[in-house]
Amino acid sequence: MSQSTNVSQPPSTTPPFLNDHPKRMLIDGNWVDSISGKTFETHNPATGKTIAQVAEAGREDIDRAVKAARCAFTGAWAKVKPSRRQRLLLRLAELMDEHADELATLEVLDGGMPITLARKALIPRAAELARYYAGWATKIHGETIDNSAEGDFFSYTLREPVGVVGAIVPWNSPLVTSMWKLAPALAAGCTVVLKPAEQTPLTALRLGELVLEADFPPGVVNICPGFGPTAGAALAEHTDVDKIAFTGAYETGQSIVRASTGNLKRVSLELGGKSPDIIFADADLDQAVPGAAWAIFRLSGQICCGGSRLFVEKKIYDRFISDLSKFSASIVVGNGLDPETQMGPLISREQFERVDGYIQSGLEEGARLVSGGRRLLTNDAGGAYFMPPTVFDDVRPDNKIAREEIFGPVICAIPFQELDEVVSLSNNTRYGLAGGVWTRDVRKAHAVAKALQAGVVWVNCFNVMDAAMPFGGYKMSGYGRESGAHALELYTQVKAVWIKLG
């Protein structure tokens, strides 16, 4: 859709879940109001209109949720056998499948993503995480170790759940990031207090209803919507929380680490990125052009691992940027409820102003705007914030837009000539979440994949994910891994046992 085209607004769809106002929080198996009685509004980013009033968790609410989680961890949940945890997670996955259309619609209303992306990718991925970790619930175990101590000793280890987990998730893909944390924690035998982002609490709350329907014991999963400086901080500081799992901005991650020192709770952080996407001259350009576009324009660029720094080999640079600009201009931007929409709005006025500020900074520093860069208008009077796919050329590596995470649909294109040069440019960042490589040369692909300082590298693809594959970053992109067997290490601890036999 061109910059001058208005964005259409299809009729709104209201799931039955939204008929009950306001939405309460889930604590100890019950839906309750906040102790303060406070609520906040959640808005549809495609229209600016209020969707629902939501109970706002404060410090006292977090405290009672943590107490419920602790009581469940030491009580009913501790008696649940691994096979039962497995069946509960499988039942939750079935319920997510049964209500997939509703969950997808809630994701679109709350976060603005295209309905096709939610239905075909994100909701199925969330359910698959529950299934994957259901399989692990019966396979978490210790080991016997043949020791060399003087005397006759039998030694073995127990792998035990870490305890009460505080999970703090962002707004850009709320259901998947919630399940990134809930599924392995529950499989391991932990209990959870989940704080969804205040911008997108609805799928987390609907998930809470499905958790109860699946018959999880009270207090095992508690869901407390609220704001970072209040509810999030209370969870991070709470001395009866054993672990914090956080996805979000690195500045908040730093605050959580500082807050964790009260009881030295475990912390895992999946933070931001400024991921390089490298296009070599021998790449299949028919795949690389759309691949480079969707590496960042998916979810309107509001994606931590997005390929926002585009490095293109100089001999094909001009052609590639021209083709990329044409492809980007063809992307349909609009209300996520419209099945034709390929890219939705930014989440809020704050986020729009942030992205627009970076665009202005790029222009001031001499970068050339090839396409996009101006707000798209809507056909109604709502306060929506649509930014089209935006491509910058003539970007210097030291430009602000090339160094800082924009978290919007903005590509910063930079030419290169040599492999060593592009690896050096790619690694010259505080971040290290992901990277992409496009080439037909398998030796070159392996060399760059090994050299990139990133937790995930995609070759001739981007943003491919699976429940069995770990995801996480190096450097300021955080530590710990979501998904895969590695995530279970975050929610378990090892106990060594010695028995003297003689």
C-alpha positions as CSV (number, residue, x, y, z in Angstrom):
1,M,0.0,0.0,0.0
2,S,1.4,3.4,-1.0
3,Q,2.0,6.1,1.5
4,S,-0.9,8.2,0.2
5,T,-3.5,5.4,0.4
6,N,-5.9,5.4,3.4
7,V,-6.0,2.3,5.6
8,S,-9.3,0.6,5.5
9,Q,-11.0,-0.5,8.8
10,P,-13.1,-3.7,8.5
11,P,-16.0,-4.3,10.9
12,S,-14.8,-5.1,14.4
13,T,-15.3,-8.7,15.7
14,T,-16.0,-9.0,19.4
15,P,-15.2,-12.4,21.0
16,P,-17.6,-13.5,23.8
17,F,-14.7,-13.2,26.2
18,L,-15.0,-9.4,26.0
19,N,-18.6,-9.3,27.0
20,D,-17.7,-9.4,30.7
21,H,-16.3,-6.0,31.8
22,P,-13.9,-5.4,33.4
23,K,-11.5,-8.3,33.1
24,R,-10.3,-9.5,36.4
25,M,-7.0,-11.1,37.4
26,L,-6.5,-14.8,38.2
27,I,-5.1,-15.5,41.6
28,D,-5.3,-18.9,43.4
29,G,-7.8,-20.3,40.9
30,N,-10.2,-17.3,41.3
31,W,-11.0,-14.3,39.2
32,V,-10.6,-11.3,41.5
33,D,-10.5,-7.5,41.4
34,S,-7.3,-5.6,42.4
35,I,-7.1,-4.8,46.1
36,S,-7.0,-1.1,45.1
37,G,-9.9,-1.4,42.8
38,K,-7.9,0.2,40.0
39,T,-8.4,-0.7,36.4
40,F,-6.8,0.4,33.1
41,E,-7.9,0.4,29.5
42,T,-6.5,-1.7,26.7
43,H,-6.9,-0.3,23.2
44,N,-7.1,-1.6,19.7
45,P,-4.0,-0.1,18.0
46,A,-5.8,-0.2,14.6
47,T,-8.5,2.1,15.7
48,G,-7.4,3.6,19.0
49,K,-10.7,2.5,20.6
50,T,-11.0,1.0,24.0
51,I,-11.4,-2.8,24.0
52,A,-11.8,-3.5,27.7
53,Q,-11.2,-2.4,31.2
54,V,-8.7,-4.6,33.0
55,A,-7.9,-5.0,36.7
56,E,-4.6,-3.3,37.5
57,A,-2.3,-5.4,39.7
58,G,-0.4,-3.5,42.4
59,R,2.2,-4.6,44.9
60,E,-0.4,-6.1,47.2
61,D,-1.9,-8.2,44.4
62,I,1.5,-9.5,43.4
63,D,2.1,-10.5,47.0
64,R,-1.1,-12.5,47.3
65,A,-0.4,-14.1,43.9
66,V,3.1,-15.1,45.0
67,K,1.6,-16.5,48.2
68,A,-0.9,-18.6,46.2
69,A,1.9,-19.8,44.0
70,R,4.1,-20.8,47.0
71,C,1.2,-22.6,48.7
72,A,0.5,-24.6,45.5
73,F,4.2,-25.3,44.9
74,T,4.6,-26.8,48.4
75,G,1.1,-28.3,48.5
76,A,-1.1,-29.8,45.8
77,W,1.2,-29.2,42.9
78,A,4.1,-30.9,44.6
79,K,2.0,-34.1,44.8
80,V,1.2,-34.1,41.1
81,K,3.1,-36.8,39.2
82,P,5.0,-36.1,36.0
83,S,2.5,-38.0,33.9
84,R,-0.3,-35.8,35.3
85,R,1.6,-32.6,34.5
86,Q,2.0,-34.0,31.0
87,R,-1.7,-34.7,30.6
88,L,-2.6,-31.2,31.9
89,L,-0.3,-29.5,29.4
90,L,-1.6,-31.7,26.5
91,R,-5.2,-30.7,27.6
92,L,-4.2,-27.1,27.6
93,A,-2.8,-27.4,24.1
94,E,-6.1,-29.1,22.9
95,L,-8.1,-26.2,24.4
96,M,-5.8,-23.7,22.7
97,D,-6.5,-25.5,19.4
98,E,-10.2,-25.5,20.0
99,H,-10.2,-21.8,20.7
100,A,-7.6,-20.8,18.1
101,D,-9.8,-18.4,16.2
102,E,-10.8,-16.6,19.3
103,L,-7.3,-16.4,20.6
104,A,-6.1,-15.1,17.2
105,T,-8.8,-12.4,17.2
106,L,-7.9,-11.3,20.7
107,E,-4.2,-11.0,19.6
108,V,-5.3,-8.9,16.6
109,L,-7.6,-6.6,18.6
110,D,-5.1,-6.1,21.4
111,G,-1.8,-6.0,19.5
112,G,-2.6,-5.2,15.9
113,M,-0.9,-8.1,14.2
114,P,-2.4,-9.5,10.9
115,I,-5.1,-12.2,11.5
116,T,-3.5,-14.6,9.0
117,L,-0.2,-14.4,10.9
118,A,-1.9,-15.1,14.2
119,R,-4.0,-18.0,12.9
120,K,-1.4,-19.7,10.8
121,A,1.7,-19.2,12.9
122,L,1.6,-17.7,16.3
123,I,-1.4,-19.4,17.9
124,P,-0.3,-22.8,16.6
125,R,3.2,-22.2,17.9
126,A,1.9,-21.3,21.3
127,A,-0.1,-24.6,21.5
128,E,2.9,-26.5,20.1
129,L,5.0,-25.2,23.0
130,A,2.6,-26.8,25.4
131,R,2.7,-30.1,23.6
132,Y,6.5,-30.1,23.3
133,Y,7.1,-29.5,27.0
134,A,4.3,-32.0,27.9
135,G,6.7,-34.5,26.4
136,W,9.5,-33.4,28.6
137,A,7.4,-33.6,31.9
138,T,8.1,-37.3,32.2
139,K,11.7,-37.1,31.2
140,I,13.2,-34.7,33.7
141,H,15.5,-36.7,36.0
142,G,18.7,-36.9,37.8
143,E,21.6,-39.4,37.3
144,T,23.8,-41.8,39.2
145,I,27.4,-40.8,39.3
146,D,30.3,-43.2,40.0
147,N,32.3,-41.2,42.5
148,S,36.0,-41.6,43.5
149,A,35.6,-40.7,47.2
150,E,37.5,-42.8,49.7
151,G,35.1,-45.3,51.2
152,D,31.9,-46.9,50.0
153,F,29.4,-44.2,48.9
154,F,26.4,-44.2,46.5
155,S,26.0,-40.8,44.8
156,Y,23.3,-39.5,42.6
157,T,21.6,-36.2,41.6
158,L,18.0,-35.0,41.7
159,R,16.7,-32.5,39.3
160,E,14.1,-30.5,41.1
161,P,11.8,-27.6,40.1
162,V,13.3,-24.2,41.0
163,G,10.1,-23.0,42.7
164,V,7.9,-19.9,42.2
165,V,8.5,-18.3,38.8
166,G,7.7,-14.7,38.0
167,A,7.1,-14.4,34.2
168,I,7.1,-10.9,32.7
169,V,6.2,-10.8,29.0
170,P,6.1,-8.1,26.3
171,W,3.3,-6.9,24.0
172,N,4.6,-7.8,20.5
173,S,3.7,-11.5,20.6
174,P,2.1,-12.0,23.9
175,L,0.7,-15.5,23.8
176,V,3.8,-17.1,22.4
177,T,6.1,-15.4,24.8
178,S,3.8,-16.4,27.7
179,M,4.0,-20.0,26.6
180,W,7.8,-19.7,26.2
181,K,7.8,-19.4,30.0
182,L,4.7,-21.2,31.2
183,A,5.2,-24.4,29.4
184,P,8.7,-25.4,30.6
185,A,8.0,-24.0,34.1
186,L,4.9,-26.2,34.4
187,A,6.5,-29.2,32.9
188,A,9.3,-28.9,35.4
189,G,6.9,-28.7,38.3
190,C,7.2,-24.9,39.1
191,T,4.3,-22.6,39.8
192,V,4.0,-19.2,38.0
193,V,2.9,-15.6,38.4
194,L,2.5,-14.2,34.9
195,K,2.5,-10.4,34.3
196,P,1.4,-9.7,30.8
197,A,2.2,-6.3,29.2
198,E,-0.4,-3.6,30.0
199,Q,-0.8,-3.0,26.2
200,T,-1.8,-6.7,25.5
201,P,-3.3,-8.5,28.5
202,L,-6.2,-10.2,26.8
203,T,-4.8,-13.4,25.5
204,A,-3.1,-14.1,28.8
205,L,-6.3,-13.7,30.7
206,R,-8.2,-15.9,28.2
207,L,-5.4,-18.4,28.6
208,G,-6.0,-18.3,32.3
209,E,-9.6,-19.4,31.7
210,L,-8.3,-22.3,29.6
211,V,-5.8,-23.2,32.4
212,L,-8.7,-23.5,34.8
213,E,-10.7,-25.5,32.2
214,A,-7.8,-27.9,31.8
215,D,-8.0,-28.5,35.6
216,F,-4.7,-27.2,36.8
217,P,-4.8,-26.9,40.6
218,P,-5.5,-23.4,42.1
219,G,-2.4,-21.3,42.5
220,V,-0.3,-23.1,39.9
221,V,-0.9,-20.3,37.3
222,N,-1.7,-16.8,38.4
223,I,-2.1,-13.9,36.0
224,C,-1.7,-10.3,37.1
225,P,-2.0,-7.6,34.4
226,G,-0.3,-4.4,35.4
227,F,2.4,-1.9,34.7
228,G,6.2,-2.5,34.8
229,P,7.1,0.1,37.5
230,T,4.5,-1.3,39.9
231,A,3.5,-4.9,39.3
232,G,6.6,-5.8,37.3
233,A,8.9,-4.3,39.9
234,A,7.0,-5.9,42.8
235,L,7.5,-9.3,41.1
236,A,11.2,-8.8,40.4
237,E,11.8,-7.7,44.0
238,H,9.7,-10.2,45.8
239,T,11.8,-12.3,48.1
240,D,9.6,-15.4,47.8
241,V,10.0,-15.5,44.0
242,D,12.7,-18.0,43.1
243,K,13.2,-17.0,39.4
244,I,12.3,-14.2,37.0
245,A,11.8,-15.0,33.3
246,F,11.7,-11.7,31.3
247,T,11.4,-10.8,27.7
248,G,11.6,-7.1,26.8
249,A,14.0,-4.1,26.6
250,Y,17.5,-4.4,27.9
251,E,17.1,-1.4,30.1
252,T,14.3,-3.1,32.0
253,G,16.3,-6.3,32.0
254,Q,19.1,-4.4,33.8
255,S,16.5,-3.2,36.4
256,I,15.3,-6.7,37.0
257,V,18.9,-7.9,37.6
258,R,19.4,-5.2,40.2
259,A,16.0,-6.0,41.8
260,S,16.9,-9.7,41.9
261,T,19.7,-9.3,44.4
262,G,17.4,-9.2,47.4
263,N,17.2,-13.0,47.5
264,L,19.6,-13.7,44.6
265,K,16.8,-15.2,42.6
266,R,17.6,-16.7,39.2
267,V,17.0,-14.5,36.2
268,S,16.8,-15.3,32.5
269,L,16.6,-12.4,30.0
270,E,15.5,-12.4,26.3
271,L,16.2,-8.8,25.4
272,G,16.5,-6.6,22.3
273,G,18.5,-6.9,19.1
274,K,19.9,-5.0,16.1
275,S,20.3,-8.1,14.0
276,P,22.3,-8.1,10.8
277,D,20.9,-9.7,7.6
278,I,23.7,-10.3,5.1
279,I,23.1,-10.7,1.4
280,F,26.0,-12.1,-0.7
281,A,26.1,-11.6,-4.4
282,D,25.6,-15.3,-5.1
283,A,22.3,-15.4,-3.1
284,D,19.1,-16.4,-4.8
285,L,17.6,-12.9,-5.0
286,D,14.1,-14.1,-5.7
287,Q,14.2,-15.5,-2.2
288,A,16.5,-13.0,-0.6
289,V,14.5,-9.8,-1.5
290,P,11.2,-10.9,0.2
291,G,13.2,-12.7,2.9
292,A,15.0,-9.5,3.8
293,A,11.8,-7.5,3.8
294,W,9.9,-9.9,6.1
295,A,12.9,-10.3,8.3
296,I,12.0,-6.9,9.7
297,F,8.5,-6.0,8.5
298,R,6.8,-9.0,10.2
299,L,4.8,-7.7,13.2
300,S,5.4,-4.2,11.9
301,G,9.1,-4.4,12.8
302,Q,8.1,-4.8,16.5
303,I,10.2,-7.9,16.8
304,C,13.4,-8.3,18.9
305,C,15.2,-10.5,16.4
306,G,14.2,-8.5,13.3
307,G,16.8,-8.1,10.5
308,S,17.0,-4.3,10.9
309,R,20.6,-3.9,9.6
310,L,20.8,-5.0,6.0
311,F,24.3,-5.6,4.6
312,V,24.3,-6.2,0.8
313,E,27.4,-7.0,-1.2
314,K,28.4,-4.0,-3.2
315,K,28.2,-5.6,-6.7
316,I,24.5,-6.2,-6.3
317,Y,23.7,-3.4,-3.9
318,D,21.9,-1.0,-6.2
319,R,19.7,-3.7,-7.8
320,F,18.9,-5.2,-4.5
321,I,17.8,-2.0,-2.9
322,S,15.7,-1.1,-5.9
323,D,13.9,-4.5,-5.8
324,L,13.6,-4.3,-2.0
325,S,12.0,-0.9,-2.2
326,K,9.4,-2.1,-4.8
327,F,8.6,-5.2,-2.8
328,S,8.2,-3.1,0.4
329,A,5.9,-0.7,-1.3
330,S,3.6,-3.6,-2.3
331,I,3.1,-4.8,1.3
332,V,-0.6,-4.3,2.3
333,V,-0.8,-2.3,5.5
334,G,-4.0,-2.2,7.4
335,N,-6.3,-3.4,10.2
336,G,-5.2,-6.8,11.2
337,L,-8.7,-8.2,11.1
338,D,-8.7,-7.8,7.3
339,P,-7.4,-11.1,5.9
340,E,-5.7,-9.1,3.1
341,T,-3.6,-7.2,5.6
342,Q,0.1,-8.2,5.7
343,M,1.3,-5.6,8.2
344,G,-0.6,-3.9,11.0
345,P,-0.2,-0.7,13.0
346,L,2.4,0.1,15.6
347,I,1.2,-0.7,19.1
348,S,0.7,2.9,20.5
349,R,1.3,6.6,20.1
350,E,4.4,6.2,22.2
351,Q,5.8,3.6,19.9
352,F,4.8,5.5,16.8
353,E,6.6,8.6,18.1
354,R,9.6,6.5,18.9
355,V,9.8,5.1,15.4
356,D,9.1,8.5,13.8
357,G,11.8,10.0,15.9
358,Y,14.4,7.5,14.6
359,I,13.3,8.2,11.0
360,Q,13.8,11.9,11.5
361,S,17.2,11.2,13.1
362,G,18.2,9.1,10.0
363,L,17.3,12.0,7.7
364,E,19.2,14.5,9.8
365,E,22.3,12.3,9.8
366,G,22.3,12.1,6.0
367,A,20.7,8.7,5.3
368,R,18.5,8.6,2.2
369,L,14.8,7.6,2.6
370,V,14.1,5.1,-0.3
371,S,10.6,4.2,0.6
372,G,8.0,4.7,3.4
373,G,8.7,6.9,6.4
374,R,5.4,8.8,6.6
375,R,2.4,8.0,8.6
376,L,-0.5,6.3,6.8
377,L,-3.9,7.7,7.3
378,T,-7.0,5.8,8.4
379,N,-10.6,6.0,7.0
380,D,-12.1,6.6,10.4
381,A,-11.5,9.1,13.2
382,G,-9.7,6.7,15.4
383,G,-6.2,7.3,16.7
384,A,-4.3,4.5,15.0
385,Y,-0.7,4.6,14.1
386,F,0.3,3.0,10.8
387,M,3.9,3.4,9.6
388,P,4.6,1.8,6.2
389,P,7.6,-0.4,5.5
390,T,10.5,2.0,5.5
391,V,13.9,1.5,3.7
392,F,17.0,3.7,4.3
393,D,19.9,3.9,1.9
394,D,23.3,5.6,2.4
395,V,23.3,4.6,6.1
396,R,26.7,4.8,7.9
397,P,27.4,2.2,10.6
398,D,27.8,4.9,13.2
399,N,24.4,6.5,12.4
400,K,21.9,6.3,15.3
401,I,19.4,4.3,13.2
402,A,22.2,1.7,12.5
403,R,23.2,1.4,16.2
404,E,20.0,1.5,18.3
405,E,17.0,-0.7,18.3
406,I,14.1,1.1,16.6
407,F,11.5,-1.6,17.1
408,G,9.6,-0.5,14.0
409,P,9.4,-1.3,10.3
410,V,12.7,0.3,9.3
411,I,15.6,-1.2,7.3
412,C,19.0,0.4,7.4
413,A,20.9,-0.7,4.3
414,I,24.7,-0.7,4.2
415,P,27.0,-2.0,1.4
416,F,30.0,-4.3,1.9
417,Q,32.7,-5.9,-0.2
418,E,34.5,-8.6,1.8
419,L,33.4,-11.4,4.1
420,D,35.6,-10.3,6.9
421,E,34.4,-6.7,6.6
422,V,30.7,-7.7,6.9
423,V,31.4,-10.0,9.8
424,S,33.2,-7.1,11.6
425,L,30.3,-4.7,10.8
426,S,27.7,-7.2,11.9
427,N,29.4,-7.8,15.3
428,N,30.0,-4.1,16.0
429,T,26.9,-3.8,18.2
430,R,26.0,-4.1,21.8
431,Y,23.4,-6.7,20.8
432,G,23.8,-10.3,19.7
433,L,20.3,-11.9,19.4
434,A,20.1,-13.1,15.8
435,G,21.5,-12.8,12.3
436,G,20.7,-13.9,8.7
437,V,23.0,-15.0,5.8
438,W,21.9,-15.4,2.2
439,T,24.3,-17.3,-0.1
440,R,24.5,-20.4,-2.3
441,D,28.0,-21.1,-1.0
442,V,27.8,-23.6,1.8
443,R,31.3,-22.9,3.0
444,K,30.6,-19.2,3.2
445,A,27.4,-19.9,5.1
446,H,29.1,-22.0,7.7
447,A,32.0,-19.5,8.1
448,V,29.7,-16.6,8.7
449,A,27.3,-18.5,11.0
450,K,30.3,-19.4,13.2
451,A,31.7,-15.9,13.2
452,L,28.5,-14.0,14.0
453,Q,28.2,-13.1,17.7
454,A,24.5,-14.1,17.9
455,G,22.4,-16.7,19.6
456,V,20.5,-17.6,16.4
457,V,21.7,-17.6,12.8
458,W,19.4,-18.2,9.9
459,V,20.8,-19.2,6.5
460,N,18.7,-18.5,3.4
461,C,15.7,-17.8,5.7
462,F,14.8,-15.6,8.6
463,N,12.5,-15.9,11.7
464,V,12.1,-19.6,11.4
465,M,11.3,-21.1,14.9
466,D,10.4,-24.4,16.4
467,A,9.6,-25.5,20.0
468,A,12.6,-27.8,19.9
469,M,15.2,-25.2,19.0
470,P,16.7,-22.8,21.5
471,F,16.2,-19.0,21.2
472,G,18.2,-16.3,23.0
473,G,21.1,-13.9,22.7
474,Y,24.6,-12.9,23.4
475,K,25.9,-9.7,24.9
476,M,23.1,-7.1,25.7
477,S,20.5,-9.4,24.1
478,G,20.4,-11.3,27.4
479,Y,21.1,-14.8,28.7
480,G,19.3,-18.0,29.0
481,R,17.4,-19.8,26.3
482,E,13.7,-20.0,25.4
483,S,12.4,-23.2,23.8
484,G,14.1,-26.5,23.4
485,A,15.6,-28.7,26.1
486,H,17.9,-25.8,27.2
487,A,15.0,-23.9,28.6
488,L,14.4,-26.6,31.2
489,E,17.7,-25.7,32.8
490,L,16.2,-22.3,33.7
491,Y,13.3,-23.9,35.7
492,T,15.2,-26.7,37.5
493,Q,18.0,-27.1,39.9
494,V,20.3,-30.0,40.7
495,K,20.7,-31.5,44.1
496,A,23.7,-33.9,44.9
497,V,22.9,-36.8,47.3
498,W,25.6,-38.9,49.0
499,I,24.8,-42.2,50.9
500,K,27.4,-43.9,52.9
501,L,27.0,-47.7,52.4
502,G,29.6,-49.0,54.7
